[in-house]
């Protein structure tokens, strides 16, 4: 296969960035450049094989392992019809090589990969295992005769070994009580590679146990992770959605419908408010849409079996997607429950490939039948609830006839009443009742809805939105804070790239990555565009190299970056927005061990105190970026900066 010069450049630069632990460039290579080249050249074909790539990257063993990982992932995602038995075996052996390299190391290996890639490795590892379990013909026969390939015990052993190596469970226990994590993390747990792989392996265990039908172990796998908190795994949207989907499904299958509803609804709400406004990758958008539909389907089932209040926007989305199905569910249509379950459930797997020919479809039917038995039991309770909603006082004998039972079934109806009473006592049901002699007395406990919390939340969102709208309206009306700013001459630009031939001639003897300097920080922010004028912050002297300081603490695991910005005028209304743009750009560009602090240069603004507090408040920054109008302003200011980075 002939490799074009553009692809050779990309592969070699990709290798250099991984070798130098330049995580920012690796992230761009992995998430942006690889996807762009795939769409352009390899949309329906294979990338160059690892054997062809090897001479380009000096036969670097670790890079070739990582390249094979994305190579086979692309194969399964885009040209699945071309995958062969040899591909399945080679991909498995490559994953074993990667996990052996990190698990057998006496010290943490010097490899710094983006969190998204680390999650994708665990996610694809499990996906390919599931895919082989669904295979037929030659591949199924081979896997049955060679049980060591894609073996369930091997999968679970690898995931548990990563968890043990990273000491992630001990770290999470201390994190829950705000203890000193470094005391138990050890050298491997303090390394981002091992720590994040440990967290993602916990999610992977939850997923595998769900697919095997062990829902207790699925929930127990993640008992130390508070899904409601903004933890590290929240930075990876696909991990976040996958986690909540399988946790919610496990709750549902264990008949804990209240927790399932809370998990599904919060995730769907999160997708619509946060993730849906920031994802541009078509494959990722499709994945999110597919998982959202699955969760809406399962939520429809749960909310019918266990009525409770959910967010209005989630309820509206559910009605828009499944309006007719919801009506049939309310009418206790058993077939509709099964249809909605099959639409939303995952693809179950068998732990072994049996000689008797038991397939994954048989496993799927077993799980569906288990759910059918639960629905049969729940249907009587749903009918009971519907009748109790119609009466204030109801003799038990009449209730027996309404339920189409005979007089001999009166004891069974009493048992149903006790079961229903127990279920409503553990929930926020709007229905309650008691039995006095042979009469059921019904109390409708529906109370007037309290709107105070709703309005407080909306007021907070409105304040954040008004901030962005004020800036937007000022730009539209031409009301500039500083109509005639002084434009300064910009300094020379530092180039980091070399041509391909020069790079190939380097001997690569120095493998130690250089520390990030103030000059490199300045290169990241100098081209950010001013919100009011089509010039850079450097040209307006808002940012300068002399106002950047990196403080490295020897006894800490992080570096403090302090950037001071100088507004063009003392009453500049754009100072908060400029500070936000600088903060966002640096958070996106720098490794996670950097703590970024952006401040107004003392004495240059009349409200420097409130602005400093606003820009460095994590919750305010997060809330501001949830505002679509403000997000667009930040995006526009960073656009020229990102384009300059791409050109370099």
Order of alpha helices (4+ residues) and beta strands (2+ residues): alpha-alpha-alpha-alpha-alpha-alpha-alpha-alpha-alpha-alpha-alpha-alpha-alpha-alpha-alpha-alpha-alpha-alpha-alpha-beta-alpha-alpha-beta-beta-alpha-alpha-alpha-beta-beta-alpha-beta-alpha-alpha-alpha
